[in-house]
Amino acid sequence: MGKAIQRMCDVTATGGRLYSFINALLQAGIPCREQACRGNTFHFCCYARQQAEIESLAARYHVTLQCNPCETWREILHRYRFRFGIPLGFLLSLGLLFYCSNIVLEIEIQGSEAASEAEIIAVLEECGVERGSWIPSIPFAQCEHKLRAAVEELAWVGMRHTGNRLVVEVMERTLEPEMQQTQHPSNIRSAYDGVIISVSIYRGQLMRLVGDAVQKGELLVSGISTDETGQLVTRHAMGSIIGQYQISETFTCTYAQSVRSPTGDTHTVQYLDLFAQHFPLGRRENPYDDSIRTTSCRFFSFLGQTIPIGIYTETYHEYRTKEIMLTEEEVQQQLQEQVERYESNFLQDVTIIDKKNTVLSSENGVEWTITYTLQGEIGVQQEIFLQD
């Protein structure tokens, strides 16, 4: 049997000629471990097979010994041989450690600026990759290809995992500035019926003058001309044609409307989030017929580190839809808001010269038809298609 597993004794020596006894131990070559000497007491550990020799030396120097055998691993294992929970807990701990190391507990996206992280996570979920997924079964190459195809801002995608953290590294495309294709021959035609206010021609032949009334689709600047030899030459017409024109837009609002609004009542359902698996803590039913659900998760921490165990909370906010009748003033206010949204979204690049409102009222609601007199760009490019 090797020395590493030999039986040891814990010895305490007191009284007599103690220091002569200590010197005798050294001269006899008896190894003493964990020595501690305080006052008239000497404590040490030695091999049990040397106990008889130590007792003989102690009797010679009138030293009192107290020997206690040290417990060995064999004795410890023998004493706990029927404690099946210890090996079972050890095996369960190993299994839990293995499981936690092979499931996705966190998805981290690196390098995304123009691309939306929510969009990337949505594409990953379509591939079956989400929190709680089994890492060895994730098709990394397939997910990378689908991300590049689904998110146009991405030029390169790389996926890797460190423990239970899935890292998605992306590189976005360098967007080229939009450049006008000057190589294609084209004309400039009118987009509206109106009157030309001013012209600025950079390339092409002007077909109408300032002050002329033009119709929608009429040729304003031609990209076809004749050179000195009489040959037809096509080019890309370029210029700015500012005109004054009219458009009409209709806005409606009814007196009877359905309004969906929150009631202020909420219902909370909690789950135990255990390694990305949710176990309900109480009833799970949603008591509301119409609601909006919000979720949150609060993980526990141990020794300053976040652990994958926490409380997952679902909160249902009740909504109700009711029929209301608007007053005349409220209808007018809603129509005015519609007009303001339209003008801020679609007429921000033109000048509003005038607008006339035609009101049509009925028992169901009110209709506004607004005729705008505008001043702005009326010329649009139209490509010239040449036959062989």
N, C-alpha and C positions, 0 to 999 in steps of 0.2 A: 504494500500500500504506500502511495507517495506521501511525502511530507505535507503536501497541501491539504490532505484530508485526515491527518493524524489527530487524535483526540487531544484537546488542550485542557489545562487546569488554571484556574484563577487563584493565586496564592497571596495571602496576607501574612507577613512576618512581623512580630512585635516582641519587645523585651529582650533580655539577655545581652549577649555581645553582638549587637545587630550588625555593626559595620564590619566586624571580623567575619561574620556569616556572609555578608555581601562579597567580601574579598575572596572568601573560600569558593563561592559560586563561580566567580570569574576564573579562578585558578583551575577549577575542575572542568571548565569549558562547558558549563551548562548555559544554554542560551536563555536569556530572560527578555521577554518582550513587554512592551507597554509599562516600563518601569516608572514608578512614582514613589518618592521618599519624602515623608513629611513627619518631622519630630522623631519619635521612636517607632515609626511604622513604615514598613517597606512593602510596596505592592508590585506584583509582576505576574506575567503569564508564562507558563512553561509546558513542555510536552508531558502528558500523563505518564508515559513510560519512565520518566526521570523522577517521578514523585518520591520513590523509595530512597534514592540517593540524596535528594534534597532534605528529606526527613532525618536522614542519618547526620547530615551536616548541622541541621537545626538542633538535634540533641546534643552534639558536641559543644555548641556555643550557647546552649540553654535558651534557644529562641523558640517562641511559641508560634506554631503554624496553623493557619486556617485555610484548607484546600477545598475549593468548589469546582467540580468538573464543568467545563464550558459545553454548552449545547452545540451539537454538530448539525449540519444540514440534513444528514440522514435521520437524526432524531426528530428534527422539526418536521420533515416530510412524513415520518412515521406517525407523529402525533396528529397531523392534519390529513391523514390518508383517507378519511371518510368525509372530509369537507368538500363535497362535489361542487359547491358553488364557486370555490376559488378557481379551479381550472375552467369551469364553465364561463365565469366572468372574464377570465383572461382570453378565452377563445372568442367570446362575444365582443370584447374590446378590439381584438385584432380584426374581426370581421367588420365592425363599425368603422374602424380606421381605414380599412381597404375600401369600403363602400363610399365613405366621404371623400376619399382621394380620387374617386372615379366618377363622380357626378358633378354637374355644373351648378355651382352655387352663386356664381357672379359672372356677368358678361361685361367686359370692359372694351370700349371702342376707342382706338387711338388714331389720330390723324384726320378726323373728320371736321371740316369747317363748313363747306357749302352743302355737303350731304347731311340729311337729317338722321340723327341717331335712332329716332323712332322708326324711320323707314327701314334702316338696316336691321333693327331688331325684328320688325314685322316680316322681312324676307327670311331671316333665320328661323322664325317660327313656322313659316311655310315649309321649310326644309326639316322641320321636326326638332330644331335646336332651340331649347329654352332652358330656363332655370329648372334643374332636376333631371336633365337629360343624361343618359349614360355615355360618358366620354368615349370609351372604346368603340361605340357604334356610330359615332358622328362621321359622316362622309365629308371630310375637310375639303377635298378637291372639288366635289360637286357643289358644296356650299359657296366656295370662293367663286366658281364659275357663275352660279346663279346670282350672286351679289353683283358681279361685274355687269351681267346682262340686265338686271332689274333696276339698278341705280346708275343712271347715265353719268353722274358726276365722278364715278370711281374709275380710275385707270388701272389700279392694281389692288389686290386684296390678299392678305395672308392671315391664316388662322393658326393659333397654337394655344396650348394650355399649360399653366404652371399650377400644379396641384389641382384644386377644384375651381380655379379661376380661368375662364375662357377669354382669351385676348384676341380681338379682331383688329388687325392693323390694316389701314387703308391709305392709299395714295390717290389724291384727286387729280383730275385732268386739268391741264393748263388751258383755260378757255381762250380760243383765238378771237380777236376782235372781229365783230361783224363788218365785213367789207362789201361794198357794193360791187356787183358783178358788171363791170363796164364792158365786157367783151360781147355781151348779147345785144344785138340791135333791138331798139325799142322806140315807141312813140310815147307821148304824154297826152292823155285824154282827160276830159272833164269828168269829175265824179258827181257833180250836181248841176242842176239848172241854176244859172246865176249870171252875174255881170263881172267882168274882169276889172280889178282895181289896180293891180300892178303886176309887172312881169320882170323876171331876171333869168335870162337865157345864157347857159354856159356851153351848150352843144346842141345842135339841131336847128331846124328852120321854124321860126314862129309863124303860125298860121292865123292867129287872131290877135287883135290889138286891144290896148287898154280902152275900156268903155264899151266893148262889144258884149252883147248878150249871147250866151252859149247854152247849149243843151247838154244834158247828161250823156256821156259817151262821145261827145264831139271832139275831133282832133284839134289839139292846141299847139303842140310842138311835134314836128315830123322828124323822124330819124332817117328818112330817105331823101337823098339829094342827087344832083347830077354834077359830075366833075367837068373839067375843061374839054374832055374828049367826048362828052355825051354819054358816058357810062353811069349807070345807077350805082350809088354808093350808100350803104346802110351803116348807121352808127347808133350808138346809145345816146338817145336824147336826154339832156340834163338841163334842169331849170326849176324855177319856183314861180307858180302862177297863183297869185292871191286874188280871191274873188269874194263877192258878196252873194249869199244864197240863203234860201229858207228851208227849214225842215220842221216837221210836226211830230209831236210825241203825245201819247194819251196816258193819263194816270187815273186810276179808279180806286174808290174806297166804299165799302158797304157799311150800312148801319149795324147789321147783325154780324158779329164776329165771334169766333171761338178763341179763347185765350187760355193757354197752358201756363200755369204758374205754380211755384212751390208753396206748400202749405206751412212749412217750417217744422213739420214732424219728421223725425228720423228714427231708424231702427238699425241697431248694430248687431252684427254676428261676428264672433271671434273664433279663431282656429289656432291650434298649436302648430306652428311652422317647425317641423322637425326634419331637417335635411331636405328641404324643398317639398316635403309632403305635408298636406294640410289635414288635420284631425279636428273635427268640430268640437267646440266647447259649449254645448247647449244646443238649442233648437236652431235650425238652419232656414226655416221658412221665411219668405218675404211677405209681410202682411199687406203690402200695398199693391193695388191694381196697376198703378202708373208710378214709376220711380226712376231715379238716376242713381247708379251705384258708383261709389268711390272706394278705393282700397288703399291700405297702408300696411306697413310691416315694421315692427320694432324688434330688433334682435337683442339678445342678452349679451353681456360681456363678462369675461372671466379673466382676472389678472390684467386688466387693461386691454384685452384682445376680444374682438367681436367673434362670437361663436355662431354656428349655423342653426341656432335654436332661438325661436322668438314667438311673438304673438302677431298673427296675421288678422287684420280687421277689415271687414266689409261694412260699409255704411250706406244704407238706402235712404234717399231723400224723397219724400212723397211729393208727387205733382198731381194737380187736378185740372181738368179742362172744363171751363164753364162758358156758357153763352152770355154775351153782354150786348147791350144796345148803346151805340155811341150817340152822343149829342151832335148837333150840327157843328158846334165849335170844335169838338174832337175830330170829326171827319175832316174839317178844313185843316186842322193842324197836321193830321197824318198825310194828307195830300201835299201840304207844303214841305214836309220832310222828304217825301218821295221825289219831289222836284229838286230839292237841294242835293240829294244823293246823286240823282241823274246828272246834274250840272257839274258836280265835283268830280264825277268819274268819267264822263264822256265829252264834256265841253271845256275842259280845263286848258286845252291848247288852242282854242279859238276865242275870238272876241264877240261877245253878245251885243249886237247893235240894238235890238228891240225884241220884245216877246209879247204876244197877244194871247190871252186866255179865253177860251170858249167853255162855258160851264153848262153841263147837262145834268139836271137833277131828276131823280125818279124816286119811287117809294122804297126801292132797295138800297140806293146809295147815290153817290155823286161822281161824275166823270169830268175831268179836266182835259181839254185838248189844247196844248200850248204850241203856238206857231212861233218859232225862233227865226229871227233875222241875224245871220252870223257873218263874220268876216274871217277868212282863213284860207289855208291851202286847199285848192280844188283840183289840182293836177295829180294824176296817178299814172304810174308806169304801166305800159302794156307792151309785152314782147312782140316783136315782128317775126312771124314764121315764114321762112322762105322755102319755096318749092325748088327741087332740083331741076 
